[in-house]
Amino acid sequence: MNTVAPAIDLSRKFVRLIERRPDGFVEFEFAIGDPELYAEMLLPAEAYTSFCDSNNVTLLGPRPEAAEGEAEGSDWNWNLHQATHQRFR
């Protein structure tokens, strides 16, 4: 049985801007090959611009907001940006 795994193009790199913070840092998602498998990153604004230029990234638009009731209560539906803006008891 020969199954061929889908090819992932490692030359394609993606950035989704999350927030330009008042302290001069930029929060963003960085992905290689598949925009849905990403690392959340934080860089000073100048380093962010250099990072995007040197990696020849494709800029992605903002993530669509989850529809009401759509997996919002899921334990896995969060990111570090959300966690840094939420108060825990």
C-alpha positions as CSV (number, residue, x, y, z in Angstrom):
1,M,0.0,0.0,0.0
2,N,1.6,3.3,-1.2
3,T,0.2,6.4,0.4
4,V,1.6,9.7,-0.4
5,A,1.6,12.3,2.4
6,P,0.5,15.8,1.3
7,A,3.5,18.0,0.4
8,I,4.2,20.9,2.6
9,D,6.1,23.8,1.0
10,L,8.7,24.7,3.5
11,S,9.7,27.8,1.5
12,R,6.3,29.4,2.2
13,K,6.3,31.4,5.5
14,F,3.4,33.2,7.0
15,V,2.9,36.0,9.6
16,R,-0.4,37.0,11.2
17,L,-0.2,40.3,13.1
18,I,-1.8,40.1,16.5
19,E,-1.0,43.4,18.2
20,R,1.3,46.3,18.1
21,R,1.8,47.0,21.8
22,P,2.3,50.4,23.4
23,D,5.6,49.3,24.7
24,G,7.0,49.0,21.2
25,F,6.7,45.2,20.9
26,V,4.8,43.4,18.2
27,E,2.9,40.1,18.9
28,F,2.4,37.9,15.9
29,E,2.0,34.3,14.7
30,F,4.7,32.8,12.5
31,A,4.2,29.6,10.4
32,I,6.2,27.7,7.9
33,G,4.4,25.6,5.2
34,D,1.0,25.7,6.8
35,P,-0.5,28.9,8.3
36,E,-2.6,26.8,10.9
37,L,0.6,25.4,12.5
38,Y,2.2,28.4,14.0
39,A,4.4,29.8,16.9
40,E,3.3,32.9,18.7
41,M,6.2,35.4,18.8
42,L,7.0,38.8,20.3
43,L,9.7,41.1,18.9
44,P,10.5,44.8,19.1
45,A,8.9,46.6,16.1
46,E,12.2,47.1,14.2
47,A,13.1,43.5,14.6
48,Y,9.6,42.4,13.5
49,T,10.0,44.3,10.3
50,S,13.4,42.9,9.7
51,F,12.2,39.4,10.5
52,C,9.3,39.6,8.0
53,D,11.6,41.0,5.3
54,S,14.4,38.4,5.8
55,N,11.9,35.5,5.8
56,N,9.9,36.9,2.8
57,V,6.6,36.2,4.6
58,T,3.1,36.2,3.3
59,L,1.1,38.5,5.6
60,L,-2.3,37.0,6.7
61,G,-5.4,38.9,7.7
62,P,-6.8,38.8,11.2
63,R,-8.4,35.5,12.4
64,P,-12.1,35.5,12.0
65,E,-14.0,35.8,15.3
66,A,-15.6,32.6,16.5
67,A,-19.3,32.5,15.8
68,E,-21.4,32.6,19.0
69,G,-21.3,29.2,20.7
70,E,-18.7,27.8,18.3
71,A,-16.1,26.0,20.3
72,E,-15.7,29.1,22.5
73,G,-15.8,27.0,25.7
74,S,-13.2,24.6,24.4
75,D,-10.2,24.1,26.7
76,W,-8.0,24.2,23.6
77,N,-9.4,27.3,22.0
78,W,-7.0,30.0,23.4
79,N,-3.7,31.6,22.6
80,L,-1.0,33.3,24.7
81,H,-2.2,36.8,23.6
82,Q,-5.6,36.0,25.2
83,A,-4.0,34.5,28.3
84,T,-1.9,37.7,28.9
85,H,-5.1,39.8,28.8
86,Q,-7.2,37.7,31.1
87,R,-7.2,37.7,34.9
88,F,-7.1,34.4,36.6
89,R,-8.4,33.7,40.1
